[in-house]
Amino acid sequence: MRRRITTSVAWRYFLRGLVLLGAGSSGAIQLYTDYIHVDGITDPVLPVEEWDWSIPHVWYDLAH
């Protein structure tokens, strides 16, 4: 049994695919621009906290 696919049906699915592809791309671009905006806001002058290495030694000594 063979079915005939008309060009109107194929064209409709092709256009739906293009619309979905465009919507997905536009959404990804919007997320990327938001990420770049937030990433650019961060202040690189903030001091970096140093890890206090005496804490693990104290825990180890208390455990043994």
All heavy atoms as TSV, in Angstrom:
chain	resi	resn	atom	element	x	y	z
A	1	MET	N	N	0.838	-1.168	0.000
A	1	MET	CA	C	0.000	0.000	0.000
A	1	MET	C	C	0.891	1.241	0.000
A	1	MET	O	O	1.719	1.411	0.870
A	1	MET	CB	C	-0.874	-0.047	1.243
A	1	MET	CG	C	-1.964	0.915	1.259
A	1	MET	SD	S	-2.889	0.612	2.774
A	1	MET	CE	C	-4.432	1.161	2.250
A	2	ARG	N	N	0.720	2.081	-0.949
A	2	ARG	CA	C	1.497	3.305	-1.060
A	2	ARG	C	C	0.644	4.526	-0.791
A	2	ARG	O	O	-0.491	4.602	-1.250
A	2	ARG	CB	C	2.043	3.416	-2.486
A	2	ARG	CG	C	3.511	3.222	-2.535
A	2	ARG	CD	C	3.972	3.176	-3.924
A	2	ARG	NE	N	4.155	4.524	-4.427
A	2	ARG	CZ	C	4.799	4.788	-5.529
A	2	ARG	NH1	N	5.285	3.827	-6.256
A	2	ARG	NH2	N	4.950	6.015	-5.922
A	3	ARG	N	N	1.209	5.425	-0.039
A	3	ARG	CA	C	0.510	6.678	0.202
A	3	ARG	C	C	1.175	7.768	-0.595
A	3	ARG	O	O	2.396	7.805	-0.719
A	3	ARG	CB	C	0.573	7.056	1.672
A	3	ARG	CG	C	-0.330	6.279	2.523
A	3	ARG	CD	C	-0.347	6.930	3.872
A	3	ARG	NE	N	-1.418	6.355	4.649
A	3	ARG	CZ	C	-1.675	6.660	5.885
A	3	ARG	NH1	N	-0.938	7.534	6.494
A	3	ARG	NH2	N	-2.669	6.100	6.519
A	4	ARG	N	N	0.401	8.642	-1.058
A	4	ARG	CA	C	0.932	9.791	-1.776
A	4	ARG	C	C	1.063	10.961	-0.819
A	4	ARG	O	O	0.130	11.315	-0.103
A	4	ARG	CB	C	-0.018	10.203	-2.889
A	4	ARG	CG	C	0.149	9.391	-4.100
A	4	ARG	CD	C	-0.232	10.220	-5.228
A	4	ARG	NE	N	0.749	9.837	-6.229
A	4	ARG	CZ	C	0.630	10.087	-7.478
A	4	ARG	NH1	N	-0.404	10.736	-7.904
A	4	ARG	NH2	N	1.532	9.705	-8.315
A	5	ILE	N	N	2.248	11.509	-0.778
A	5	ILE	CA	C	2.478	12.702	0.034
A	5	ILE	C	C	2.379	13.890	-0.907
A	5	ILE	O	O	3.161	14.019	-1.846
A	5	ILE	CB	C	3.850	12.655	0.709
A	5	ILE	CG1	C	3.936	11.458	1.642
A	5	ILE	CG2	C	4.101	13.941	1.477
A	5	ILE	CD1	C	5.288	11.275	2.262
A	6	THR	N	N	1.444	14.724	-0.621
A	6	THR	CA	C	1.273	15.888	-1.489
A	6	THR	C	C	2.308	16.942	-1.142
A	6	THR	O	O	2.870	16.971	-0.045
A	6	THR	CB	C	-0.137	16.478	-1.331
A	6	THR	OG1	O	-0.304	16.901	0.016
A	6	THR	CG2	C	-1.193	15.450	-1.685
A	7	THR	N	N	2.570	17.815	-2.064
A	7	THR	CA	C	3.564	18.864	-1.829
A	7	THR	C	C	3.092	19.848	-0.769
A	7	THR	O	O	3.913	20.405	-0.049
A	7	THR	CB	C	3.876	19.620	-3.128
A	7	THR	OG1	O	2.660	20.026	-3.752
A	7	THR	CG2	C	4.689	18.772	-4.067
A	8	SER	N	N	1.786	20.032	-0.648
A	8	SER	CA	C	1.305	20.976	0.373
A	8	SER	C	C	1.603	20.445	1.781
A	8	SER	O	O	1.967	21.209	2.674
A	8	SER	CB	C	-0.184	21.245	0.203
A	8	SER	OG	O	-0.934	20.078	0.442
A	9	VAL	N	N	1.456	19.149	1.985
A	9	VAL	CA	C	1.746	18.556	3.297
A	9	VAL	C	C	3.245	18.634	3.570
A	9	VAL	O	O	3.680	19.019	4.664
A	9	VAL	CB	C	1.243	17.103	3.361
A	9	VAL	CG1	C	1.706	16.431	4.633
A	9	VAL	CG2	C	-0.264	17.059	3.248
A	10	ALA	N	N	4.056	18.277	2.579
A	10	ALA	CA	C	5.509	18.337	2.754
A	10	ALA	C	C	5.954	19.781	2.992
A	10	ALA	O	O	6.817	20.043	3.842
A	10	ALA	CB	C	6.208	17.766	1.525
A	11	TRP	N	N	5.407	20.718	2.258
A	11	TRP	CA	C	5.757	22.129	2.419
A	11	TRP	C	C	5.376	22.627	3.807
A	11	TRP	O	O	6.117	23.377	4.430
A	11	TRP	CB	C	5.084	22.949	1.327
A	11	TRP	CG	C	5.484	24.379	1.322
A	11	TRP	CD1	C	4.703	25.445	1.636
A	11	TRP	CD2	C	6.765	24.922	1.004
A	11	TRP	NE1	N	5.410	26.605	1.529
A	11	TRP	CE2	C	6.687	26.309	1.147
A	11	TRP	CE3	C	7.970	24.355	0.623
A	11	TRP	CZ2	C	7.770	27.143	0.923
A	11	TRP	CZ3	C	9.035	25.202	0.394
A	11	TRP	CH2	C	8.930	26.562	0.540
A	12	ARG	N	N	4.214	22.187	4.316
A	12	ARG	CA	C	3.760	22.602	5.645
A	12	ARG	C	C	4.735	22.125	6.727
A	12	ARG	O	O	5.128	22.886	7.604
A	12	ARG	CB	C	2.369	22.043	5.917
A	12	ARG	CG	C	1.775	22.542	7.203
A	12	ARG	CD	C	0.378	22.030	7.479
A	12	ARG	NE	N	-0.320	21.579	6.298
A	12	ARG	CZ	C	-1.161	20.553	6.281
A	12	ARG	NH1	N	-1.434	19.910	7.392
A	12	ARG	NH2	N	-1.760	20.179	5.177
A	13	TYR	N	N	5.179	20.859	6.656
A	13	TYR	CA	C	6.117	20.334	7.641
A	13	TYR	C	C	7.501	20.973	7.502
A	13	TYR	O	O	8.193	21.202	8.483
A	13	TYR	CB	C	6.205	18.819	7.558
A	13	TYR	CG	C	5.020	18.154	8.211
A	13	TYR	CD1	C	4.032	17.549	7.449
A	13	TYR	CD2	C	4.875	18.169	9.591
A	13	TYR	CE1	C	2.935	16.961	8.041
A	13	TYR	CE2	C	3.785	17.583	10.198
A	13	TYR	CZ	C	2.817	16.978	9.421
A	13	TYR	OH	O	1.734	16.407	10.029
A	14	PHE	N	N	7.882	21.283	6.283
A	14	PHE	CA	C	9.148	21.968	6.055
A	14	PHE	C	C	9.131	23.359	6.688
A	14	PHE	O	O	10.081	23.758	7.372
A	14	PHE	CB	C	9.416	22.070	4.550
A	14	PHE	CG	C	10.670	22.804	4.206
A	14	PHE	CD1	C	11.906	22.226	4.434
A	14	PHE	CD2	C	10.615	24.077	3.662
A	14	PHE	CE1	C	13.072	22.898	4.116
A	14	PHE	CE2	C	11.769	24.756	3.352
A	14	PHE	CZ	C	13.001	24.167	3.580
A	15	LEU	N	N	8.044	24.084	6.504
A	15	LEU	CA	C	7.926	25.418	7.097
A	15	LEU	C	C	7.862	25.347	8.623
A	15	LEU	O	O	8.450	26.182	9.309
A	15	LEU	CB	C	6.696	26.135	6.555
A	15	LEU	CG	C	6.805	26.615	5.108
A	15	LEU	CD1	C	5.512	27.281	4.676
A	15	LEU	CD2	C	7.972	27.571	4.940
A	16	ARG	N	N	7.170	24.342	9.159
A	16	ARG	CA	C	7.133	24.177	10.616
A	16	ARG	C	C	8.536	23.931	11.159
A	16	ARG	O	O	8.909	24.458	12.209
A	16	ARG	CB	C	6.233	23.012	11.001
A	16	ARG	CG	C	4.778	23.315	10.935
A	16	ARG	CD	C	3.970	22.124	11.388
A	16	ARG	NE	N	2.550	22.349	11.201
A	16	ARG	CZ	C	1.629	21.431	11.386
A	16	ARG	NH1	N	1.985	20.215	11.763
A	16	ARG	NH2	N	0.364	21.706	11.198
A	17	GLY	N	N	9.311	23.118	10.454
A	17	GLY	CA	C	10.686	22.859	10.874
A	17	GLY	C	C	11.528	24.119	10.846
A	17	GLY	O	O	12.326	24.359	11.758
A	18	LEU	N	N	11.361	24.937	9.809
A	18	LEU	CA	C	12.116	26.199	9.744
A	18	LEU	C	C	11.721	27.144	10.867
A	18	LEU	O	O	12.573	27.806	11.462
A	18	LEU	CB	C	11.888	26.879	8.388
A	18	LEU	CG	C	12.618	26.280	7.201
A	18	LEU	CD1	C	12.246	27.041	5.932
A	18	LEU	CD2	C	14.112	26.309	7.414
A	19	VAL	N	N	10.433	27.206	11.161
A	19	VAL	CA	C	9.969	28.074	12.251
A	19	VAL	C	C	10.536	27.594	13.589
A	19	VAL	O	O	11.016	28.397	14.397
A	19	VAL	CB	C	8.429	28.119	12.290
A	19	VAL	CG1	C	7.934	28.759	13.564
A	19	VAL	CG2	C	7.900	28.878	11.083
A	20	LEU	N	N	10.509	26.295	13.831
A	20	LEU	CA	C	11.048	25.763	15.089
A	20	LEU	C	C	12.555	25.974	15.175
A	20	LEU	O	O	13.090	26.274	16.247
A	20	LEU	CB	C	10.710	24.284	15.230
A	20	LEU	CG	C	9.246	23.984	15.525
A	20	LEU	CD1	C	8.995	22.490	15.484
A	20	LEU	CD2	C	8.841	24.555	16.859
A	21	LEU	N	N	13.243	25.812	14.060
A	21	LEU	CA	C	14.678	26.054	14.045
A	21	LEU	C	C	14.987	27.516	14.357
A	21	LEU	O	O	15.889	27.822	15.139
A	21	LEU	CB	C	15.262	25.671	12.684
A	21	LEU	CG	C	16.763	25.856	12.515
A	21	LEU	CD1	C	17.513	24.907	13.438
A	21	LEU	CD2	C	17.157	25.615	11.076
A	22	GLY	N	N	14.231	28.417	13.782
A	22	GLY	CA	C	14.416	29.848	14.052
A	22	GLY	C	C	14.104	30.195	15.494
A	22	GLY	O	O	14.815	30.974	16.129
A	23	ALA	N	N	13.038	29.610	16.033
A	23	ALA	CA	C	12.676	29.882	17.428
A	23	ALA	C	C	13.749	29.364	18.368
A	23	ALA	O	O	14.119	30.032	19.341
A	23	ALA	CB	C	11.326	29.244	17.752
A	24	GLY	N	N	14.269	28.173	18.090
A	24	GLY	CA	C	15.332	27.625	18.932
A	24	GLY	C	C	16.598	28.446	18.858
A	24	GLY	O	O	17.260	28.706	19.865
A	25	SER	N	N	16.954	28.887	17.662
A	25	SER	CA	C	18.164	29.706	17.500
A	25	SER	C	C	18.012	31.051	18.189
A	25	SER	O	O	18.937	31.530	18.834
A	25	SER	CB	C	18.456	29.921	16.020
A	25	SER	OG	O	18.662	28.691	15.375
A	26	SER	N	N	16.846	31.657	18.041
A	26	SER	CA	C	16.623	32.966	18.678
A	26	SER	C	C	16.663	32.848	20.193
A	26	SER	O	O	17.201	33.724	20.868
A	26	SER	CB	C	15.279	33.544	18.237
A	26	SER	OG	O	15.283	33.765	16.854
A	27	GLY	N	N	16.107	31.779	20.717
A	27	GLY	CA	C	16.149	31.576	22.162
A	27	GLY	C	C	17.563	31.372	22.656
A	27	GLY	O	O	17.954	31.887	23.701
A	28	ALA	N	N	18.363	30.629	21.896
A	28	ALA	CA	C	19.748	30.402	22.295
A	28	ALA	C	C	20.549	31.699	22.229
A	28	ALA	O	O	21.395	31.960	23.091
A	28	ALA	CB	C	20.384	29.338	21.396
A	29	ILE	N	N	20.287	32.511	21.236
A	29	ILE	CA	C	21.002	33.789	21.112
A	29	ILE	C	C	20.647	34.694	22.283
A	29	ILE	O	O	21.516	35.359	22.853
A	29	ILE	CB	C	20.673	34.461	19.767
A	29	ILE	CG1	C	21.319	33.668	18.633
A	29	ILE	CG2	C	21.129	35.902	19.744
A	29	ILE	CD1	C	20.879	34.098	17.257
A	30	GLN	N	N	19.383	34.720	22.666
A	30	GLN	CA	C	18.960	35.545	23.795
A	30	GLN	C	C	19.628	35.086	25.084
A	30	GLN	O	O	20.100	35.900	25.876
A	30	GLN	CB	C	17.441	35.509	23.944
A	30	GLN	CG	C	16.912	36.352	25.081
A	30	GLN	CD	C	17.177	37.831	24.874
A	30	GLN	OE1	O	17.134	38.335	23.759
A	30	GLN	NE2	N	17.462	38.525	25.944
A	31	LEU	N	N	19.698	33.770	25.309
A	31	LEU	CA	C	20.366	33.256	26.502
A	31	LEU	C	C	21.850	33.612	26.496
A	31	LEU	O	O	22.421	33.971	27.524
A	31	LEU	CB	C	20.196	31.748	26.601
A	31	LEU	CG	C	18.808	31.257	26.971
A	31	LEU	CD1	C	18.746	29.744	26.881
A	31	LEU	CD2	C	18.432	31.726	28.352
A	32	TYR	N	N	22.479	33.521	25.323
A	32	TYR	CA	C	23.900	33.832	25.228
A	32	TYR	C	C	24.161	35.306	25.516
A	32	TYR	O	O	25.100	35.639	26.245
A	32	TYR	CB	C	24.422	33.461	23.845
A	32	TYR	CG	C	25.892	33.745	23.666
A	32	TYR	CD1	C	26.837	32.960	24.318
A	32	TYR	CD2	C	26.332	34.793	22.874
A	32	TYR	CE1	C	28.185	33.211	24.176
A	32	TYR	CE2	C	27.676	35.059	22.724
A	32	TYR	CZ	C	28.601	34.257	23.372
A	32	TYR	OH	O	29.932	34.523	23.230
A	33	THR	N	N	23.335	36.185	24.983
A	33	THR	CA	C	23.540	37.617	25.251
A	33	THR	C	C	23.307	37.932	26.724
A	33	THR	O	O	24.009	38.753	27.298
A	33	THR	CB	C	22.627	38.486	24.368
A	33	THR	OG1	O	21.265	38.100	24.551
A	33	THR	CG2	C	23.008	38.363	22.902
A	34	ASP	N	N	22.327	37.265	27.346
A	34	ASP	CA	C	22.117	37.462	28.787
A	34	ASP	C	C	23.328	36.980	29.579
A	34	ASP	O	O	23.754	37.619	30.540
A	34	ASP	CB	C	20.875	36.722	29.266
A	34	ASP	CG	C	19.595	37.362	28.770
A	34	ASP	OD1	O	19.656	38.517	28.288
A	34	ASP	OD2	O	18.532	36.710	28.857
A	35	TYR	N	N	23.911	35.849	29.174
A	35	TYR	CA	C	25.092	35.310	29.853
A	35	TYR	C	C	26.274	36.268	29.723
A	35	TYR	O	O	26.981	36.532	30.697
A	35	TYR	CB	C	25.447	33.945	29.276
A	35	TYR	CG	C	26.782	33.427	29.743
A	35	TYR	CD1	C	26.931	32.921	31.021
A	35	TYR	CD2	C	27.902	33.470	28.915
A	35	TYR	CE1	C	28.147	32.455	31.466
A	35	TYR	CE2	C	29.126	33.008	29.346
A	35	TYR	CZ	C	29.244	32.497	30.612
A	35	TYR	OH	O	30.459	32.052	31.045
A	36	ILE	N	N	26.489	36.801	28.534
A	36	ILE	CA	C	27.588	37.739	28.322
A	36	ILE	C	C	27.375	39.000	29.149
A	36	ILE	O	O	28.314	39.536	29.743
A	36	ILE	CB	C	27.716	38.091	26.823
A	36	ILE	CG1	C	28.138	36.863	26.031
A	36	ILE	CG2	C	28.691	39.228	26.595
A	36	ILE	CD1	C	29.502	36.332	26.403
A	37	HIS	N	N	26.133	39.463	29.233
A	37	HIS	CA	C	25.833	40.667	30.013
A	37	HIS	C	C	26.123	40.441	31.495
A	37	HIS	O	O	26.754	41.267	32.141
A	37	HIS	CB	C	24.371	41.066	29.806
A	37	HIS	CG	C	23.959	42.257	30.602
A	37	HIS	ND1	N	24.417	43.520	30.328
A	37	HIS	CD2	C	23.146	42.377	31.681
A	37	HIS	CE1	C	23.904	44.371	31.201
A	37	HIS	NE2	N	23.132	43.693	32.031
A	38	VAL	N	N	25.682	39.313	32.027
A	38	VAL	CA	C	25.908	39.013	33.449
A	38	VAL	C	C	27.388	38.771	33.700
A	38	VAL	O	O	27.931	39.185	34.721
A	38	VAL	CB	C	25.054	37.793	33.874
A	38	VAL	CG1	C	25.470	37.298	35.243
A	38	VAL	CG2	C	23.591	38.161	33.869
A	39	ASP	N	N	28.076	38.100	32.778
A	39	ASP	CA	C	29.497	37.817	32.939
A	39	ASP	C	C	30.307	39.105	32.931
A	39	ASP	O	O	31.306	39.221	33.628
A	39	ASP	CB	C	29.970	36.877	31.827
A	39	ASP	CG	C	31.336	36.305	32.123
A	39	ASP	OD1	O	31.611	36.046	33.309
A	39	ASP	OD2	O	32.121	36.124	31.181
A	40	GLY	N	N	29.870	40.097	32.164
A	40	GLY	CA	C	30.592	41.371	32.101
A	40	GLY	C	C	30.371	42.240	33.326
A	40	GLY	O	O	31.149	43.145	33.602
A	41	ILE	N	N	29.302	41.976	34.078
A	41	ILE	CA	C	28.986	42.788	35.257
A	41	ILE	C	C	29.881	42.437	36.437
A	41	ILE	O	O	30.159	43.267	37.278
A	41	ILE	CB	C	27.501	42.613	35.633
A	41	ILE	CG1	C	26.621	43.255	34.570
A	41	ILE	CG2	C	27.196	43.204	36.988
A	41	ILE	CD1	C	25.151	43.043	34.805
A	42	THR	N	N	30.347	41.197	36.516
A	42	THR	CA	C	31.121	40.768	37.678
A	42	THR	C	C	32.344	41.654	37.873
A	42	THR	O	O	32.995	42.070	36.929
A	42	THR	CB	C	31.566	39.300	37.531
A	42	THR	OG1	O	32.324	39.175	36.334
A	42	THR	CG2	C	30.371	38.375	37.500
A	43	ASP	N	N	32.643	41.934	39.115
A	43	ASP	CA	C	33.733	42.843	39.459
A	43	ASP	C	C	35.010	42.036	39.687
A	43	ASP	O	O	35.099	41.274	40.649
A	43	ASP	CB	C	33.357	43.621	40.721
A	43	ASP	CG	C	34.330	44.744	41.016
A	43	ASP	OD1	O	35.169	45.067	40.157
A	43	ASP	OD2	O	34.248	45.297	42.113
A	44	PRO	N	N	36.021	42.191	38.831
A	44	PRO	CA	C	37.244	41.406	39.009
A	44	PRO	C	C	38.150	41.905	40.133
A	44	PRO	O	O	39.164	41.314	40.420
A	44	PRO	CB	C	37.938	41.544	37.658
A	44	PRO	CG	C	37.454	42.838	37.120
A	44	PRO	CD	C	36.056	43.007	37.642
A	45	VAL	N	N	37.791	43.012	40.794
A	45	VAL	CA	C	38.629	43.598	41.829
A	45	VAL	C	C	38.390	42.939	43.186
A	45	VAL	O	O	39.145	43.149	44.119
A	45	VAL	CB	C	38.372	45.124	41.901
A	45	VAL	CG1	C	39.252	45.802	42.917
A	45	VAL	CG2	C	38.564	45.757	40.536
A	46	LEU	N	N	37.360	42.116	43.312
A	46	LEU	CA	C	37.056	41.498	44.599
A	46	LEU	C	C	38.222	40.617	45.050
A	46	LEU	O	O	38.816	39.899	44.254
A	46	LEU	CB	C	35.792	40.643	44.487
A	46	LEU	CG	C	34.502	41.406	44.225
A	46	LEU	CD1	C	33.362	40.411	44.017
A	46	LEU	CD2	C	34.177	42.323	45.378
A	47	PRO	N	N	38.574	40.669	46.340
A	47	PRO	CA	C	39.692	39.845	46.814
A	47	PRO	C	C	39.313	38.361	46.839
A	47	PRO	O	O	38.185	37.994	47.131
A	47	PRO	CB	C	39.940	40.365	48.234
A	47	PRO	CG	C	38.635	40.963	48.639
A	47	PRO	CD	C	38.003	41.488	47.382
A	48	VAL	N	N	40.271	37.548	46.536
A	48	VAL	CA	C	40.064	36.102	46.557
A	48	VAL	C	C	40.429	35.598	47.938
A	48	VAL	O	O	41.513	35.886	48.451
A	48	VAL	CB	C	40.944	35.423	45.488
A	48	VAL	CG1	C	40.772	33.925	45.544
A	48	VAL	CG2	C	40.626	35.978	44.124
A	49	GLU	N	N	39.509	34.848	48.548
A	49	GLU	CA	C	39.765	34.339	49.887
A	49	GLU	C	C	40.727	33.160	49.814
A	49	GLU	O	O	40.583	32.282	48.982
A	49	GLU	CB	C	38.463	33.904	50.546
A	49	GLU	CG	C	37.525	35.055	50.830
A	49	GLU	CD	C	36.284	34.599	51.560
A	49	GLU	OE1	O	36.291	33.488	52.130
A	49	GLU	OE2	O	35.312	35.354	51.551
A	50	GLU	N	N	41.698	33.151	50.705
A	50	GLU	CA	C	42.659	32.052	50.778
A	50	GLU	C	C	42.103	30.971	51.694
A	50	GLU	O	O	41.475	31.250	52.704
A	50	GLU	CB	C	43.990	32.569	51.347
A	50	GLU	CG	C	44.670	33.592	50.473
A	50	GLU	CD	C	45.422	32.943	49.332
A	50	GLU	OE1	O	45.833	31.783	49.482
A	50	GLU	OE2	O	45.569	33.606	48.301
A	51	TRP	N	N	42.340	29.717	51.337
A	51	TRP	CA	C	41.883	28.599	52.155
A	51	TRP	C	C	42.770	28.477	53.384
A	51	TRP	O	O	43.991	28.540	53.294
A	51	TRP	CB	C	41.929	27.314	51.332
A	51	TRP	CG	C	41.579	26.099	52.126
A	51	TRP	CD1	C	42.438	25.192	52.623
A	51	TRP	CD2	C	40.283	25.693	52.531
A	51	TRP	NE1	N	41.775	24.220	53.313
A	51	TRP	CE2	C	40.433	24.505	53.282
A	51	TRP	CE3	C	39.011	26.208	52.366
A	51	TRP	CZ2	C	39.360	23.830	53.839
A	51	TRP	CZ3	C	37.940	25.529	52.911
A	51	TRP	CH2	C	38.116	24.359	53.636
A	52	ASP	N	N	42.149	28.311	54.531
A	52	ASP	CA	C	42.882	28.133	55.773
A	52	ASP	C	C	43.220	26.653	55.919
A	52	ASP	O	O	42.361	25.827	56.229
A	52	ASP	CB	C	42.023	28.608	56.954
A	52	ASP	CG	C	42.762	28.531	58.270
A	52	ASP	OD1	O	43.991	28.289	58.262
A	52	ASP	OD2	O	42.112	28.711	59.310
A	53	TRP	N	N	44.475	26.303	55.664
A	53	TRP	CA	C	44.884	24.902	55.668
A	53	TRP	C	C	45.022	24.321	57.072
A	53	TRP	O	O	45.213	23.116	57.227
A	53	TRP	CB	C	46.204	24.738	54.914
A	53	TRP	CG	C	45.999	24.905	53.456
A	53	TRP	CD1	C	46.284	25.992	52.708
A	53	TRP	CD2	C	45.396	23.968	52.561
A	53	TRP	NE1	N	45.933	25.805	51.406
A	53	TRP	CE2	C	45.380	24.555	51.286
A	53	TRP	CE3	C	44.871	22.694	52.700
A	53	TRP	CZ2	C	44.857	23.905	50.175
A	53	TRP	CZ3	C	44.355	22.050	51.591
A	53	TRP	CH2	C	44.355	22.666	50.360
A	54	SER	N	N	44.904	25.127	58.098
A	54	SER	CA	C	44.996	24.581	59.449
A	54	SER	C	C	43.703	23.847	59.842
A	54	SER	O	O	43.735	22.969	60.700
A	54	SER	CB	C	45.283	25.695	60.450
A	54	SER	OG	O	44.192	26.585	60.513
A	55	ILE	N	N	42.600	24.178	59.223
A	55	ILE	CA	C	41.317	23.560	59.585
A	55	ILE	C	C	41.319	22.055	59.307
A	55	ILE	O	O	40.965	21.275	60.195
A	55	ILE	CB	C	40.148	24.274	58.873
A	55	ILE	CG1	C	40.037	25.709	59.406
A	55	ILE	CG2	C	38.841	23.524	59.070
A	55	ILE	CD1	C	39.052	26.564	58.671
A	56	PRO	N	N	41.709	21.577	58.115
A	56	PRO	CA	C	41.716	20.121	57.915
A	56	PRO	C	C	42.666	19.404	58.861
A	56	PRO	O	O	42.372	18.287	59.319
A	56	PRO	CB	C	42.172	19.939	56.468
A	56	PRO	CG	C	41.902	21.236	55.817
A	56	PRO	CD	C	42.026	22.263	56.881
A	57	HIS	N	N	43.781	20.027	59.217
A	57	HIS	CA	C	44.728	19.384	60.150
A	57	HIS	C	C	44.120	19.270	61.535
A	57	HIS	O	O	44.305	18.266	62.221
A	57	HIS	CB	C	46.037	20.169	60.193
A	57	HIS	CG	C	46.768	20.187	58.893
A	57	HIS	ND1	N	47.268	19.050	58.305
A	57	HIS	CD2	C	47.060	21.204	58.045
A	57	HIS	CE1	C	47.870	19.357	57.161
A	57	HIS	NE2	N	47.744	20.657	56.984
A	58	VAL	N	N	43.367	20.280	61.953
A	58	VAL	CA	C	42.709	20.230	63.252
A	58	VAL	C	C	41.674	19.118	63.257
A	58	VAL	O	O	41.572	18.345	64.211
A	58	VAL	CB	C	42.063	21.601	63.584
A	58	VAL	CG1	C	41.182	21.508	64.814
A	58	VAL	CG2	C	43.128	22.659	63.756
A	59	TRP	N	N	40.889	18.994	62.193
A	59	TRP	CA	C	39.876	17.933	62.118
A	59	TRP	C	C	40.548	16.567	62.140
A	59	TRP	O	O	40.072	15.648	62.777
A	59	TRP	CB	C	39.051	18.074	60.853
A	59	TRP	CG	C	38.136	19.270	60.839
A	59	TRP	CD1	C	37.793	20.052	61.883
A	59	TRP	CD2	C	37.477	19.799	59.705
A	59	TRP	NE1	N	36.955	21.043	61.475
A	59	TRP	CE2	C	36.739	20.911	60.134
A	59	TRP	CE3	C	37.426	19.465	58.369
A	59	TRP	CZ2	C	35.963	21.672	59.268
A	59	TRP	CZ3	C	36.648	20.221	57.512
A	59	TRP	CH2	C	35.928	21.308	57.969
A	60	TYR	N	N	41.637	16.445	61.423
A	60	TYR	CA	C	42.350	15.153	61.379
A	60	TYR	C	C	42.879	14.802	62.769
A	60	TYR	O	O	42.779	13.658	63.215
A	60	TYR	CB	C	43.472	15.224	60.366
A	60	TYR	CG	C	44.228	13.925	60.240
A	60	TYR	CD1	C	43.733	12.877	59.484
A	60	TYR	CD2	C	45.454	13.744	60.892
A	60	TYR	CE1	C	44.418	11.674	59.373
A	60	TYR	CE2	C	46.151	12.552	60.785
A	60	TYR	CZ	C	45.627	11.529	60.022
A	60	TYR	OH	O	46.301	10.347	59.923
A	61	ASP	N	N	43.470	15.810	63.433
A	61	ASP	CA	C	44.002	15.547	64.774
A	61	ASP	C	C	42.902	15.176	65.757
A	61	ASP	O	O	43.092	14.314	66.615
A	61	ASP	CB	C	44.761	16.770	65.283
A	61	ASP	CG	C	46.047	17.022	64.485
A	61	ASP	OD1	O	46.522	16.075	63.837
A	61	ASP	OD2	O	46.532	18.178	64.509
A	62	LEU	N	N	41.734	15.818	65.646
A	62	LEU	CA	C	40.627	15.487	66.547
A	62	LEU	C	C	40.060	14.101	66.265
A	62	LEU	O	O	39.598	13.416	67.176
A	62	LEU	CB	C	39.527	16.542	66.427
A	62	LEU	CG	C	39.839	17.915	66.998
A	62	LEU	CD1	C	38.714	18.898	66.698
A	62	LEU	CD2	C	40.046	17.817	68.497
A	63	ALA	N	N	40.117	13.675	64.995
A	63	ALA	CA	C	39.569	12.363	64.637
A	63	ALA	C	C	40.470	11.238	65.102
A	63	ALA	O	O	39.998	10.126	65.348
A	63	ALA	CB	C	39.376	12.287	63.125
A	64	HIS	N	N	41.762	11.501	65.239
A	64	HIS	CA	C	42.692	10.426	65.618
A	64	HIS	C	C	43.139	10.632	67.006
A	64	HIS	O	O	43.620	10.892	67.776
A	64	HIS	CB	C	43.879	10.365	64.662
A	64	HIS	CG	C	43.435	9.918	63.310
A	64	HIS	ND1	N	43.126	8.630	63.014
A	64	HIS	CD2	C	43.239	10.596	62.153
A	64	HIS	CE1	C	42.782	8.514	61.762
A	64	HIS	NE2	N	42.833	9.699	61.215
